[in-house]
């Protein structure tokens, strides 16, 4: 990682290489650990994404980091709010460098039809409340070519043609995340939900999807507080989907 020109305002551990920043941070959290303690690395040998996928990242070119929260004030049924504020924080920071950034439900970050960032949240529970949340983030920043089987990756540099200082962007994201976390602590849940719904990929119009019964066109009606996606097909029928129950059919020929 490029060194910080000044001391960061959050506890930061930088590694040249690790298997997974989430795994490294989880080991660290076996002892009391301050909120927003962050582990960032230049390269992950076993980086994980959603659905058990790996995350392709060229060494030293992208942001790969994890941070820890202790959201004891949230009930288990409210855990999707964490996903919303992390997604919003990343989206809003990336929007300072380019436009057309959106959140593909539940928490992938997209530029147009291409994926620029992914989030993996691992929650530990105590009774009916959250005890600890380790949030892993991968953001394609300076990588210029992708070679994995992932169908639609894109980096900020590919979009803008500019090279970026990774620690600067990390700093902006943690700063934005701390602001949203304060809103969450104050339990202004409707504000967070409104921002999230307005930031959604495909928030307007009918688009193609695929579920266990086949392909269909539908529009997004809402996301429930529990994170369930509600779609309405062209017959007016509403359907509810949990994560992994629905696939977005993307037109990858569109830039």
Residue pairs with C-beta under 8 A, 6 or more apart in sequence:
1 14
1 15
1 16
1 40
1 41
1 42
1 166
1 167
2 165
2 166
2 167
3 14
3 167
4 12
4 167
4 171
8 167
8 171
8 174
9 171
9 174
9 175
10 36
10 37
10 38
10 67
10 174
10 178
11 34
11 36
11 37
11 38
12 37
12 38
12 40
13 24
13 28
13 37
13 38
13 39
13 40
14 39
14 40
14 41
15 21
15 24
15 39
15 40
15 41
15 42
16 41
16 42
16 43
17 41
17 42
17 43
17 44
17 45
17 59
18 24
18 39
18 41
18 43
18 44
18 45
19 44
19 45
19 46
20 44
20 46
20 47
20 48
20 136
21 39
21 40
21 41
21 44
21 47
21 64
21 65
21 66
21 136
22 48
22 66
22 120
22 122
22 134
22 136
23 46
24 39
24 41
24 66
25 33
25 37
25 39
25 66
25 67
25 68
25 134
26 122
26 134
28 37
28 39
29 68
29 132
29 134
33 68
35 68
35 69
35 70
36 67
36 68
36 69
36 174
36 177
36 178
37 67
37 68
38 65
38 66
38 67
38 170
38 174
39 65
39 66
39 67
40 63
40 64
40 65
40 167
40 170
41 64
41 65
42 59
42 60
42 64
43 57
43 59
43 60
43 64
44 55
44 57
44 64
46 54
47 54
47 55
47 57
47 64
47 138
48 54
48 55
48 120
48 136
49 55
49 118
49 120
49 138
50 108
50 118
50 119
50 120
50 243
51 244
53 150
54 148
55 64
55 118
55 138
56 146
56 147
56 148
56 150
56 153
57 64
57 138
57 140
57 143
58 143
58 145
61 141
61 142
61 143
61 144
61 155
62 138
62 139
62 140
62 141
62 142
62 143
62 155
62 166
63 137
63 138
63 139
63 141
63 166
63 169
63 170
63 173
64 137
64 138
65 136
65 137
65 170
66 134
66 135
66 136
66 137
67 134
67 135
67 174
67 177
68 132
68 133
68 134
68 135
69 82
69 132
69 133
69 135
69 181
70 131
70 132
70 133
71 82
71 130
71 133
71 184
72 126
72 129
72 130
72 131
73 129
73 185
73 187
74 81
74 82
74 129
74 130
74 184
75 128
75 129
75 130
76 125
76 128
76 129
76 130
77 225
77 226
78 189
78 225
79 123
79 130
79 133
80 106
80 223
80 225
80 226
80 227
81 184
81 189
81 192
81 193
81 225
82 121
82 123
82 130
82 133
82 135
82 184
83 106
83 107
83 119
83 121
83 227
84 107
84 192
84 193
84 195
84 196
85 177
85 180
85 181
85 183
85 184
85 192
86 107
86 119
86 121
86 135
86 137
86 177
87 103
87 106
87 107
87 109
87 119
87 196
87 199
88 103
88 176
88 180
88 192
88 195
88 196
88 199
89 173
89 176
89 177
89 180
90 109
90 117
90 119
90 137
90 139
90 173
91 101
91 102
91 103
91 109
91 199
92 176
93 169
93 172
93 173
93 176
94 101
94 109
94 111
94 116
94 117
94 139
94 156
95 101
96 172
97 156
97 160
97 162
97 164
98 111
98 156
98 159
98 160
100 111
100 112
101 109
101 110
101 111
101 116
102 109
102 110
102 199
102 200
102 201
102 202
102 203
103 109
103 110
103 196
103 199
103 200
103 201
104 110
104 115
104 200
104 201
104 202
104 248
105 200
105 201
105 220
105 223
105 229
106 227
106 229
106 243
107 118
107 119
107 121
108 115
108 117
108 118
108 119
108 201
109 115
109 116
109 117
109 118
109 119
109 139
110 116
110 201
111 154
111 159
112 254
112 255
113 152
113 250
113 251
113 252
113 254
113 255
114 152
114 153
114 154
114 252
115 140
115 150
115 152
115 153
115 154
116 139
116 140
116 153
116 154
116 155
116 156
116 159
117 137
117 138
117 139
117 140
118 137
118 138
119 135
119 136
119 137
120 135
120 136
120 137
121 133
121 134
121 135
121 136
122 133
122 134
122 135
122 136
123 130
123 131
123 132
123 133
124 130
124 131
124 132
124 133
125 131
137 173
139 156
139 169
140 146
140 153
140 154
140 155
140 156
140 158
141 155
141 156
141 157
141 164
141 166
141 169
142 155
142 156
142 157
142 163
142 164
142 166
143 155
143 157
143 158
144 155
144 157
144 158
146 153
146 155
151 250
151 252
152 250
152 252
156 162
156 164
157 163
157 164
180 192
183 191
183 192
184 192
189 225
193 223
193 225
196 223
197 203
197 222
197 223
200 220
200 223
201 248
202 220
202 248
203 220
204 219
205 219
206 217
206 218
206 219
206 234
207 217
207 218
207 219
207 248
207 249
208 215
208 216
208 217
208 248
208 249
209 215
209 216
209 217
209 218
209 231
209 246
209 247
209 248
209 249
210 216
210 246
210 247
210 249
211 239
211 241
211 245
211 246
211 247
212 245
215 249
216 233
217 233
217 234
218 231
218 232
218 233
218 234
218 239
219 231
219 232
220 229
220 230
220 231
221 230
221 231
221 232
221 238
222 230
223 229
223 230
224 230
224 240
227 242
227 243
228 240
228 241
228 242
229 240
229 241
229 242
229 246
230 238
230 239
230 240
230 241
231 238
231 239
231 241
231 246
232 238
232 239
233 239
